[in-house]
Amino acid sequence: MPKNVNHIAASGFLEKAQLVKLRLKDLHKIEIEMHEDCIITFHHELGEKWSIFLRHFISQFVENTVGVVPKVKTTNSLIVVRVHMPP
């Protein structure tokens, strides 16, 4: 994939991630950090099944938006998504 397409996909992903953050703000505390990777942390109080649902939803969202498979870790009240952002 050409470098500029990766950059556009990464920019689009970040814009969509911000929209998701705004939509879910009442259900979750969501943090987005940018380093070499984009790290999105979802804190919630809805239990293990919600974490499992979000893990699958977010994984598909990232794969469809950026074209990379994210690394996702979950607990009963936390989902941490690490996405390697193309340069």
Sequence and secondary structure as in RCSB ss.txt:
>XXXX:A:sequence
MPKNVNHIAASGFLEKAQLVKLRLKDLHKIEIEMHEDCIITFHHELGEKWSIFLRHFISQFVENTVGVVPKVKTT
NSLIVVRVHMPP
>XXXX:A:secstr
  HHHHHHHHHHHHHHHHHHHHHTTTT EEEEEESSEEEEEEE SS HHHHHHHHHHHHHHHHHHHSS  EEEE 
SSEEEEEEE   
